[in-house]
Amino acid sequence: MKTIMVTAAALLAVSGAAANAATVRETFTFDDASNTVASGWFTYDSSKSGVLGYGDLEGFSLSVLGSTYDLSFVQGLTDPSDYVYFGYDTASMTFVPASISGYAGAYSGILAGLGYSPNTGFFFDPLVGEADPAGTGADGVFGNYVNATQANATALSVSVVPELSTWAMMGAGFAALAFVGYRRSRPAGVIA
């Protein structure tokens, strides 16, 4: 009985400890009328909120029109003439349009990682109906400058994917509850 009480006290102490911030993983897809034209994911610390930029991210991957980009690609775009922008609102789960300046002037965009020299990367215009901060058009055109292709998107879908450690902690919590609630069955006493 003493072992069970000590174990229960230890579990109670651990459950009362402050939890560390977890990593949030968001996945997104941009679709046209019938196909996905771009998809990807990004991760950030759960203590962050509001509008996130590339500097807030722990990881990033984007596949658009046959090319894949990651956070190291974007972090390598350091020329002031490069178009670099990531604005994601954690409350509304949408990309936020902005006026993005680069080698050809300011353009409205929702996601950009476009290098001036060589001309490589991606640039996404705001979707139809979204704000157009630079007055250059909110038409949903997405450009991939590696292979000079573009497409239009009409819809954005974002979903939160729990990290593996979140599932592991949840499983451990349920196991601890099961252990605390477990009672060994005892044989009935003999009545004389």
Secondary structure as UniProt FT lines:
FT   HELIX           2..16
FT   STRAND          23..31
FT   STRAND          36..45
FT   TURN            46..47
FT   STRAND          51..52
FT   HELIX           54..56
FT   STRAND          57..64
FT   TURN            65..66
FT   STRAND          67..70
FT   HELIX           71..75
FT   TURN            80..81
FT   STRAND          83..86
FT   STRAND          88..89
FT   TURN            90..93
FT   STRAND          94..95
FT   STRAND          98..102
FT   TURN            103..104
FT   STRAND          105..109
FT   STRAND          111..115
FT   TURN            116..119
FT   STRAND          120..124
FT   TURN            128..129
FT   TURN            133..134
FT   STRAND          141..144
FT   TURN            145..148
FT   STRAND          149..152
FT   STRAND          155..161
FT   HELIX           164..181
//
